[in-house]
Amino acid sequence: MRVLVSLSAAMGAIALAGAAAAADLGPGATLRGDQSLREGSSELRMQGDCNLVLYRAGRPVWSTNTQGRGAMCYAEMQPDGNFVLYDVSRRALWSSGTAGRGGARLTLQPDGNLVVGHGGRAIWASNTGTGGGGYGGSGGGWNNDRDRDRGGGDRDRDRGGGWDRDRGGWSGGGGDRMRSGDAIGGRSDRQLRSPNGQYTLRVTRNCNVLLEQGRRVIWQSRSEGAGYQCELVLERDGALVLYNGRDAVWDNEAVARSRDFRLQLQDDGNLVAYDRDRPYWATDTYGGRSR
């Protein structure tokens, strides 16, 4: 039995309900060059130019905006619940950010909405259903192709941080701040600590990012179970991305406009990303308040 997504007006949330025929991808399934899912007048097509595009009646209504960013790209509905677009070197270019929900499926519904569903509910959607409403917004998800200068393949970088072939992970990071290419977590167990020593940012062994005041968690990425010995990387465009190996499992959905940026854990407990000393992302945990 297939399922479709309907908008619950009372709760303002997406729920999976009813029975209808729909095209879908199960755990481990892929869409490769010029393959597609079709449902009625809607088509999700993995194009040869590396862009994953959803069409309705021949008109594009949503895409990953990754055209020209790689070769022999493919989309995978991973067993961990994350729907990810990769290039031929398995560099993640976009993801739905839904790791940690094993068994999730991607469904192209009769109403034209593209949905990742898990446990009877939608956890991500393209918001392209003809009935209106939806979850995530058009173009929702994480896009790793924001900067033409970002590293690919082995992710070698010119500065201290970067992919270390011998260690099998990223190098750099620590103290109270991170800069472009720096990382914490992974095999090294590097952490960020506020100058006053009261707050710590760390990556747990089961892939959750925790901001703690002593032993009290005040913020987390909620990515527990998405991998093992994951690393949190401040990318060259200012995005903060959590990797399981080379697979992206979480990001903060924020980028800097310049190259003069940093991530800083402050004495007030707030974790802030600054671009030329102007904040562009924060956990809003100042004063130790929980989020």
Contacts in CASP RR format, 6 or more apart in sequence:
PFRMAT RR
TARGET T0000
AUTHOR 0000-0000-0000
METHOD contacts of the structure
MODEL  1
MRVLVSLSAAMGAIALAGAAAAADLGPGATLRGDQSLREGSSELRMQGDC
NLVLYRAGRPVWSTNTQGRGAMCYAEMQPDGNFVLYDVSRRALWSSGTAG
RGGARLTLQPDGNLVVGHGGRAIWASNTGTGGGGYGGSGGGWNNDRDRDR
GGGDRDRDRGGGWDRDRGGWSGGGGDRMRSGDAIGGRSDRQLRSPNGQYT
LRVTRNCNVLLEQGRRVIWQSRSEGAGYQCELVLERDGALVLYNGRDAVW
DNEAVARSRDFRLQLQDDGNLVAYDRDRPYWATDTYGGRSR
1 19 0 8 1.000
2 19 0 8 1.000
2 20 0 8 1.000
2 21 0 8 1.000
2 22 0 8 1.000
2 24 0 8 1.000
2 107 0 8 1.000
3 16 0 8 1.000
3 17 0 8 1.000
3 18 0 8 1.000
3 19 0 8 1.000
3 20 0 8 1.000
3 22 0 8 1.000
3 107 0 8 1.000
3 120 0 8 1.000
4 16 0 8 1.000
4 17 0 8 1.000
4 18 0 8 1.000
4 19 0 8 1.000
4 20 0 8 1.000
4 22 0 8 1.000
4 107 0 8 1.000
4 109 0 8 1.000
4 110 0 8 1.000
4 111 0 8 1.000
5 14 0 8 1.000
5 15 0 8 1.000
5 16 0 8 1.000
5 17 0 8 1.000
5 107 0 8 1.000
5 109 0 8 1.000
5 111 0 8 1.000
5 113 0 8 1.000
5 115 0 8 1.000
5 117 0 8 1.000
5 122 0 8 1.000
5 125 0 8 1.000
5 134 0 8 1.000
6 14 0 8 1.000
6 15 0 8 1.000
6 17 0 8 1.000
6 18 0 8 1.000
7 14 0 8 1.000
7 131 0 8 1.000
7 132 0 8 1.000
7 133 0 8 1.000
7 134 0 8 1.000
8 14 0 8 1.000
8 15 0 8 1.000
13 121 0 8 1.000
13 135 0 8 1.000
14 115 0 8 1.000
14 121 0 8 1.000
14 122 0 8 1.000
14 125 0 8 1.000
14 134 0 8 1.000
14 135 0 8 1.000
15 120 0 8 1.000
15 121 0 8 1.000
15 122 0 8 1.000
16 115 0 8 1.000
16 117 0 8 1.000
16 119 0 8 1.000
16 120 0 8 1.000
16 121 0 8 1.000
16 122 0 8 1.000
20 109 0 8 1.000
20 110 0 8 1.000
21 39 0 8 1.000
21 110 0 8 1.000
22 39 0 8 1.000
22 107 0 8 1.000
22 108 0 8 1.000
22 109 0 8 1.000
22 110 0 8 1.000
23 37 0 8 1.000
23 38 0 8 1.000
23 39 0 8 1.000
23 44 0 8 1.000
23 107 0 8 1.000
23 108 0 8 1.000
24 37 0 8 1.000
24 105 0 8 1.000
24 106 0 8 1.000
24 107 0 8 1.000
24 108 0 8 1.000
25 31 0 8 1.000
25 37 0 8 1.000
25 77 0 8 1.000
25 83 0 8 1.000
25 105 0 8 1.000
25 106 0 8 1.000
26 77 0 8 1.000
26 103 0 8 1.000
26 105 0 8 1.000
26 106 0 8 1.000
27 77 0 8 1.000
27 78 0 8 1.000
27 79 0 8 1.000
27 81 0 8 1.000
27 102 0 8 1.000
27 103 0 8 1.000
27 104 0 8 1.000
27 105 0 8 1.000
28 76 0 8 1.000
28 77 0 8 1.000
28 78 0 8 1.000
28 79 0 8 1.000
29 76 0 8 1.000
29 77 0 8 1.000
30 74 0 8 1.000
30 75 0 8 1.000
30 76 0 8 1.000
30 77 0 8 1.000
31 37 0 8 1.000
31 44 0 8 1.000
31 46 0 8 1.000
31 52 0 8 1.000
31 74 0 8 1.000
31 75 0 8 1.000
32 46 0 8 1.000
32 72 0 8 1.000
32 74 0 8 1.000
33 46 0 8 1.000
33 47 0 8 1.000
33 48 0 8 1.000
33 72 0 8 1.000
33 73 0 8 1.000
33 74 0 8 1.000
34 45 0 8 1.000
34 46 0 8 1.000
34 47 0 8 1.000
34 48 0 8 1.000
35 45 0 8 1.000
35 46 0 8 1.000
36 43 0 8 1.000
36 44 0 8 1.000
36 45 0 8 1.000
36 46 0 8 1.000
37 43 0 8 1.000
37 44 0 8 1.000
37 108 0 8 1.000
38 44 0 8 1.000
38 108 0 8 1.000
39 108 0 8 1.000
39 109 0 8 1.000
39 110 0 8 1.000
39 112 0 8 1.000
40 110 0 8 1.000
41 56 0 8 1.000
41 57 0 8 1.000
41 58 0 8 1.000
42 54 0 8 1.000
42 55 0 8 1.000
42 56 0 8 1.000
42 108 0 8 1.000
42 112 0 8 1.000
43 54 0 8 1.000
43 55 0 8 1.000
43 58 0 8 1.000
44 52 0 8 1.000
44 53 0 8 1.000
44 54 0 8 1.000
44 55 0 8 1.000
44 108 0 8 1.000
44 114 0 8 1.000
45 52 0 8 1.000
45 53 0 8 1.000
45 54 0 8 1.000
45 55 0 8 1.000
46 52 0 8 1.000
46 73 0 8 1.000
46 74 0 8 1.000
46 75 0 8 1.000
47 53 0 8 1.000
47 67 0 8 1.000
48 73 0 8 1.000
49 67 0 8 1.000
49 68 0 8 1.000
50 66 0 8 1.000
50 67 0 8 1.000
50 68 0 8 1.000
50 69 0 8 1.000
50 70 0 8 1.000
50 71 0 8 1.000
50 73 0 8 1.000
50 85 0 8 1.000
50 87 0 8 1.000
50 93 0 8 1.000
51 63 0 8 1.000
51 64 0 8 1.000
51 65 0 8 1.000
51 66 0 8 1.000
51 67 0 8 1.000
51 68 0 8 1.000
52 63 0 8 1.000
52 64 0 8 1.000
52 66 0 8 1.000
52 73 0 8 1.000
52 75 0 8 1.000
52 85 0 8 1.000
52 94 0 8 1.000
53 60 0 8 1.000
53 62 0 8 1.000
53 63 0 8 1.000
53 64 0 8 1.000
54 60 0 8 1.000
54 61 0 8 1.000
54 62 0 8 1.000
54 63 0 8 1.000
54 108 0 8 1.000
54 112 0 8 1.000
54 114 0 8 1.000
54 126 0 8 1.000
54 128 0 8 1.000
55 61 0 8 1.000
56 112 0 8 1.000
56 128 0 8 1.000
61 112 0 8 1.000
61 126 0 8 1.000
61 128 0 8 1.000
61 138 0 8 1.000
62 114 0 8 1.000
62 126 0 8 1.000
62 127 0 8 1.000
62 128 0 8 1.000
62 138 0 8 1.000
62 139 0 8 1.000
63 139 0 8 1.000
64 85 0 8 1.000
64 93 0 8 1.000
64 94 0 8 1.000
64 139 0 8 1.000
64 143 0 8 1.000
65 94 0 8 1.000
65 139 0 8 1.000
65 143 0 8 1.000
65 145 0 8 1.000
66 73 0 8 1.000
66 85 0 8 1.000
66 93 0 8 1.000
66 94 0 8 1.000
66 143 0 8 1.000
66 145 0 8 1.000
69 87 0 8 1.000
69 93 0 8 1.000
69 145 0 8 1.000
70 87 0 8 1.000
70 88 0 8 1.000
70 93 0 8 1.000
71 87 0 8 1.000
71 88 0 8 1.000
72 87 0 8 1.000
72 88 0 8 1.000
73 85 0 8 1.000
73 86 0 8 1.000
73 87 0 8 1.000
73 88 0 8 1.000
73 93 0 8 1.000
74 85 0 8 1.000
74 86 0 8 1.000
75 83 0 8 1.000
75 84 0 8 1.000
75 85 0 8 1.000
75 86 0 8 1.000
76 83 0 8 1.000
76 84 0 8 1.000
76 85 0 8 1.000
76 86 0 8 1.000
77 83 0 8 1.000
77 104 0 8 1.000
77 105 0 8 1.000
77 106 0 8 1.000
77 116 0 8 1.000
78 84 0 8 1.000
78 99 0 8 1.000
78 247 0 8 1.000
79 102 0 8 1.000
79 103 0 8 1.000
80 99 0 8 1.000
80 100 0 8 1.000
80 101 0 8 1.000
80 102 0 8 1.000
80 225 0 8 1.000
80 226 0 8 1.000
80 227 0 8 1.000
80 249 0 8 1.000
81 98 0 8 1.000
81 99 0 8 1.000
81 100 0 8 1.000
81 101 0 8 1.000
81 102 0 8 1.000
81 103 0 8 1.000
81 104 0 8 1.000
81 116 0 8 1.000
81 118 0 8 1.000
82 95 0 8 1.000
82 96 0 8 1.000
82 97 0 8 1.000
82 98 0 8 1.000
82 99 0 8 1.000
82 100 0 8 1.000
82 226 0 8 1.000
82 247 0 8 1.000
82 248 0 8 1.000
82 249 0 8 1.000
83 95 0 8 1.000
83 96 0 8 1.000
83 97 0 8 1.000
83 98 0 8 1.000
83 104 0 8 1.000
83 106 0 8 1.000
83 116 0 8 1.000
83 124 0 8 1.000
84 92 0 8 1.000
84 94 0 8 1.000
84 95 0 8 1.000
84 96 0 8 1.000
84 247 0 8 1.000
84 248 0 8 1.000
85 92 0 8 1.000
85 93 0 8 1.000
85 94 0 8 1.000
85 95 0 8 1.000
86 92 0 8 1.000
86 93 0 8 1.000
87 93 0 8 1.000
89 152 0 8 1.000
89 153 0 8 1.000
90 153 0 8 1.000
90 246 0 8 1.000
90 247 0 8 1.000
91 144 0 8 1.000
91 152 0 8 1.000
91 153 0 8 1.000
91 155 0 8 1.000
91 246 0 8 1.000
92 144 0 8 1.000
92 246 0 8 1.000
92 247 0 8 1.000
92 248 0 8 1.000
93 143 0 8 1.000
93 144 0 8 1.000
93 145 0 8 1.000
94 141 0 8 1.000
94 142 0 8 1.000
94 143 0 8 1.000
94 144 0 8 1.000
94 145 0 8 1.000
95 141 0 8 1.000
95 142 0 8 1.000
95 144 0 8 1.000
95 248 0 8 1.000
95 249 0 8 1.000
95 251 0 8 1.000
96 116 0 8 1.000
96 123 0 8 1.000
96 124 0 8 1.000
96 140 0 8 1.000
96 141 0 8 1.000
96 142 0 8 1.000
97 124 0 8 1.000
97 141 0 8 1.000
97 142 0 8 1.000
97 248 0 8 1.000
97 249 0 8 1.000
97 250 0 8 1.000
97 251 0 8 1.000
98 104 0 8 1.000
98 116 0 8 1.000
98 118 0 8 1.000
98 123 0 8 1.000
98 124 0 8 1.000
99 223 0 8 1.000
99 225 0 8 1.000
99 226 0 8 1.000
99 227 0 8 1.000
99 244 0 8 1.000
99 249 0 8 1.000
99 250 0 8 1.000
100 223 0 8 1.000
100 224 0 8 1.000
100 225 0 8 1.000
100 226 0 8 1.000
100 249 0 8 1.000
101 117 0 8 1.000
101 118 0 8 1.000
101 119 0 8 1.000
101 123 0 8 1.000
102 118 0 8 1.000
103 118 0 8 1.000
104 116 0 8 1.000
104 117 0 8 1.000
104 118 0 8 1.000
104 119 0 8 1.000
104 123 0 8 1.000
105 116 0 8 1.000
105 117 0 8 1.000
105 118 0 8 1.000
106 114 0 8 1.000
106 115 0 8 1.000
106 116 0 8 1.000
106 117 0 8 1.000
107 114 0 8 1.000
107 115 0 8 1.000
107 116 0 8 1.000
107 117 0 8 1.000
108 114 0 8 1.000
109 115 0 8 1.000
109 129 0 8 1.000
111 129 0 8 1.000
111 130 0 8 1.000
111 131 0 8 1.000
112 128 0 8 1.000
112 129 0 8 1.000
112 130 0 8 1.000
113 125 0 8 1.000
113 126 0 8 1.000
113 127 0 8 1.000
113 128 0 8 1.000
113 129 0 8 1.000
113 134 0 8 1.000
114 125 0 8 1.000
114 126 0 8 1.000
114 128 0 8 1.000
115 122 0 8 1.000
115 124 0 8 1.000
115 125 0 8 1.000
115 126 0 8 1.000
115 135 0 8 1.000
116 122 0 8 1.000
116 123 0 8 1.000
116 124 0 8 1.000
116 125 0 8 1.000
117 123 0 8 1.000
117 124 0 8 1.000
122 134 0 8 1.000
122 135 0 8 1.000
124 135 0 8 1.000
124 136 0 8 1.000
124 140 0 8 1.000
124 141 0 8 1.000
125 134 0 8 1.000
125 135 0 8 1.000
125 136 0 8 1.000
125 137 0 8 1.000
126 136 0 8 1.000
126 137 0 8 1.000
126 138 0 8 1.000
126 139 0 8 1.000
126 140 0 8 1.000
127 133 0 8 1.000
127 134 0 8 1.000
127 135 0 8 1.000
127 136 0 8 1.000
127 137 0 8 1.000
127 138 0 8 1.000
127 139 0 8 1.000
127 140 0 8 1.000
128 138 0 8 1.000
141 253 0 8 1.000
142 239 0 8 1.000
142 241 0 8 1.000
142 248 0 8 1.000
142 251 0 8 1.000
142 253 0 8 1.000
144 150 0 8 1.000
144 235 0 8 1.000
144 239 0 8 1.000
144 241 0 8 1.000
144 248 0 8 1.000
146 237 0 8 1.000
146 239 0 8 1.000
146 255 0 8 1.000
147 235 0 8 1.000
147 236 0 8 1.000
147 237 0 8 1.000
147 255 0 8 1.000
149 236 0 8 1.000
150 235 0 8 1.000
150 236 0 8 1.000
150 237 0 8 1.000
151 157 0 8 1.000
151 236 0 8 1.000
153 163 0 8 1.000
153 246 0 8 1.000
154 163 0 8 1.000
154 165 0 8 1.000
155 162 0 8 1.000
155 163 0 8 1.000
155 170 0 8 1.000
155 246 0 8 1.000
156 162 0 8 1.000
156 163 0 8 1.000
157 163 0 8 1.000
157 180 0 8 1.000
157 181 0 8 1.000
157 236 0 8 1.000
159 179 0 8 1.000
159 180 0 8 1.000
159 181 0 8 1.000
160 171 0 8 1.000
160 172 0 8 1.000
160 181 0 8 1.000
160 182 0 8 1.000
161 170 0 8 1.000
161 171 0 8 1.000
161 172 0 8 1.000
161 173 0 8 1.000
161 180 0 8 1.000
161 181 0 8 1.000
161 182 0 8 1.000
161 183 0 8 1.000
162 169 0 8 1.000
162 170 0 8 1.000
162 171 0 8 1.000
162 172 0 8 1.000
162 181 0 8 1.000
162 183 0 8 1.000
163 169 0 8 1.000
163 170 0 8 1.000
164 170 0 8 1.000
164 171 0 8 1.000
167 187 0 8 1.000
169 183 0 8 1.000
169 186 0 8 1.000
169 187 0 8 1.000
169 231 0 8 1.000
169 245 0 8 1.000
170 181 0 8 1.000
170 182 0 8 1.000
170 183 0 8 1.000
170 231 0 8 1.000
170 233 0 8 1.000
170 243 0 8 1.000
171 183 0 8 1.000
172 181 0 8 1.000
172 182 0 8 1.000
172 183 0 8 1.000
172 190 0 8 1.000
173 179 0 8 1.000
173 182 0 8 1.000
173 183 0 8 1.000
173 184 0 8 1.000
173 190 0 8 1.000
173 192 0 8 1.000
174 182 0 8 1.000
174 184 0 8 1.000
174 190 0 8 1.000
174 191 0 8 1.000
174 192 0 8 1.000
174 193 0 8 1.000
175 191 0 8 1.000
175 192 0 8 1.000
175 193 0 8 1.000
176 192 0 8 1.000
176 193 0 8 1.000
176 194 0 8 1.000
176 195 0 8 1.000
176 264 0 8 1.000
176 265 0 8 1.000
176 266 0 8 1.000
177 192 0 8 1.000
177 262 0 8 1.000
177 263 0 8 1.000
177 264 0 8 1.000
177 265 0 8 1.000
178 184 0 8 1.000
178 192 0 8 1.000
178 234 0 8 1.000
178 262 0 8 1.000
178 263 0 8 1.000
179 234 0 8 1.000
179 261 0 8 1.000
179 262 0 8 1.000
179 263 0 8 1.000
180 234 0 8 1.000
180 235 0 8 1.000
180 236 0 8 1.000
180 238 0 8 1.000
180 259 0 8 1.000
180 261 0 8 1.000
181 233 0 8 1.000
181 234 0 8 1.000
181 235 0 8 1.000
181 236 0 8 1.000
182 233 0 8 1.000
182 234 0 8 1.000
183 190 0 8 1.000
183 231 0 8 1.000
183 232 0 8 1.000
183 233 0 8 1.000
183 234 0 8 1.000
184 190 0 8 1.000
184 191 0 8 1.000
184 192 0 8 1.000
184 201 0 8 1.000
184 202 0 8 1.000
184 203 0 8 1.000
184 231 0 8 1.000
184 232 0 8 1.000
185 191 0 8 1.000
185 202 0 8 1.000
185 203 0 8 1.000
185 229 0 8 1.000
185 230 0 8 1.000
185 231 0 8 1.000
185 232 0 8 1.000
186 203 0 8 1.000
186 229 0 8 1.000
186 230 0 8 1.000
186 231 0 8 1.000
187 229 0 8 1.000
189 202 0 8 1.000
191 200 0 8 1.000
191 201 0 8 1.000
191 202 0 8 1.000
192 200 0 8 1.000
192 201 0 8 1.000
192 202 0 8 1.000
192 263 0 8 1.000
192 265 0 8 1.000
192 271 0 8 1.000
193 199 0 8 1.000
193 200 0 8 1.000
193 201 0 8 1.000
193 265 0 8 1.000
194 200 0 8 1.000
194 265 0 8 1.000
194 266 0 8 1.000
194 267 0 8 1.000
194 269 0 8 1.000
195 267 0 8 1.000
196 267 0 8 1.000
198 213 0 8 1.000
198 214 0 8 1.000
198 267 0 8 1.000
198 269 0 8 1.000
199 211 0 8 1.000
199 212 0 8 1.000
199 213 0 8 1.000
199 214 0 8 1.000
199 218 0 8 1.000
199 265 0 8 1.000
199 266 0 8 1.000
199 267 0 8 1.000
199 269 0 8 1.000
199 288 0 8 1.000
200 210 0 8 1.000
200 211 0 8 1.000
200 212 0 8 1.000
200 214 0 8 1.000
200 265 0 8 1.000
201 209 0 8 1.000
201 210 0 8 1.000
201 211 0 8 1.000
201 212 0 8 1.000
201 265 0 8 1.000
201 271 0 8 1.000
202 209 0 8 1.000
202 210 0 8 1.000
202 212 0 8 1.000
203 209 0 8 1.000
203 210 0 8 1.000
203 230 0 8 1.000
203 231 0 8 1.000
203 232 0 8 1.000
203 242 0 8 1.000
204 210 0 8 1.000
204 224 0 8 1.000
205 228 0 8 1.000
205 229 0 8 1.000
206 224 0 8 1.000
206 225 0 8 1.000
206 227 0 8 1.000
206 228 0 8 1.000
207 223 0 8 1.000
207 224 0 8 1.000
207 225 0 8 1.000
207 226 0 8 1.000
207 227 0 8 1.000
207 228 0 8 1.000
207 229 0 8 1.000
207 230 0 8 1.000
207 242 0 8 1.000
207 244 0 8 1.000
207 249 0 8 1.000
208 220 0 8 1.000
208 221 0 8 1.000
208 222 0 8 1.000
208 223 0 8 1.000
208 224 0 8 1.000
208 225 0 8 1.000
209 220 0 8 1.000
209 221 0 8 1.000
209 223 0 8 1.000
209 232 0 8 1.000
209 242 0 8 1.000
209 250 0 8 1.000
210 217 0 8 1.000
210 219 0 8 1.000
210 220 0 8 1.000
211 217 0 8 1.000
211 218 0 8 1.000
211 219 0 8 1.000
211 220 0 8 1.000
211 265 0 8 1.000
211 269 0 8 1.000
211 271 0 8 1.000
211 283 0 8 1.000
211 285 0 8 1.000
212 218 0 8 1.000
213 269 0 8 1.000
213 288 0 8 1.000
216 290 0 8 1.000
217 290 0 8 1.000
218 269 0 8 1.000
218 283 0 8 1.000
218 285 0 8 1.000
218 288 0 8 1.000
218 289 0 8 1.000
218 290 0 8 1.000
218 291 0 8 1.000
219 271 0 8 1.000
219 283 0 8 1.000
219 285 0 8 1.000
219 290 0 8 1.000
219 291 0 8 1.000
221 242 0 8 1.000
221 250 0 8 1.000
223 230 0 8 1.000
223 242 0 8 1.000
223 249 0 8 1.000
223 250 0 8 1.000
226 242 0 8 1.000
226 244 0 8 1.000
226 249 0 8 1.000
226 250 0 8 1.000
227 244 0 8 1.000
227 249 0 8 1.000
228 244 0 8 1.000
230 242 0 8 1.000
230 243 0 8 1.000
230 244 0 8 1.000
230 245 0 8 1.000
230 249 0 8 1.000
231 242 0 8 1.000
231 243 0 8 1.000
231 245 0 8 1.000
232 240 0 8 1.000
232 241 0 8 1.000
232 242 0 8 1.000
232 243 0 8 1.000
233 240 0 8 1.000
233 241 0 8 1.000
233 242 0 8 1.000
233 243 0 8 1.000
234 240 0 8 1.000
234 262 0 8 1.000
234 263 0 8 1.000
235 241 0 8 1.000
236 259 0 8 1.000
237 255 0 8 1.000
237 256 0 8 1.000
238 254 0 8 1.000
238 255 0 8 1.000
238 256 0 8 1.000
238 261 0 8 1.000
238 273 0 8 1.000
238 275 0 8 1.000
239 251 0 8 1.000
239 252 0 8 1.000
239 253 0 8 1.000
239 254 0 8 1.000
239 255 0 8 1.000
240 251 0 8 1.000
240 252 0 8 1.000
240 254 0 8 1.000
240 263 0 8 1.000
240 273 0 8 1.000
240 281 0 8 1.000
241 248 0 8 1.000
241 250 0 8 1.000
241 251 0 8 1.000
241 252 0 8 1.000
242 248 0 8 1.000
242 249 0 8 1.000
242 250 0 8 1.000
242 251 0 8 1.000
243 249 0 8 1.000
252 273 0 8 1.000
252 281 0 8 1.000
254 273 0 8 1.000
254 280 0 8 1.000
254 281 0 8 1.000
255 280 0 8 1.000
256 273 0 8 1.000
256 275 0 8 1.000
256 280 0 8 1.000
257 275 0 8 1.000
257 280 0 8 1.000
258 275 0 8 1.000
258 276 0 8 1.000
260 275 0 8 1.000
260 276 0 8 1.000
261 273 0 8 1.000
261 274 0 8 1.000
261 275 0 8 1.000
261 276 0 8 1.000
261 280 0 8 1.000
262 273 0 8 1.000
262 274 0 8 1.000
263 271 0 8 1.000
263 272 0 8 1.000
263 273 0 8 1.000
263 274 0 8 1.000
264 271 0 8 1.000
264 272 0 8 1.000
264 273 0 8 1.000
264 274 0 8 1.000
265 271 0 8 1.000
266 272 0 8 1.000
266 286 0 8 1.000
268 286 0 8 1.000
268 287 0 8 1.000
268 288 0 8 1.000
269 285 0 8 1.000
269 286 0 8 1.000
269 287 0 8 1.000
269 288 0 8 1.000
270 282 0 8 1.000
270 283 0 8 1.000
270 284 0 8 1.000
270 285 0 8 1.000
270 286 0 8 1.000
270 287 0 8 1.000
271 282 0 8 1.000
271 283 0 8 1.000
271 285 0 8 1.000
272 279 0 8 1.000
272 281 0 8 1.000
272 282 0 8 1.000
272 283 0 8 1.000
273 279 0 8 1.000
273 280 0 8 1.000
273 281 0 8 1.000
273 282 0 8 1.000
274 280 0 8 1.000
283 291 0 8 1.000
284 291 0 8 1.000
285 291 0 8 1.000
END
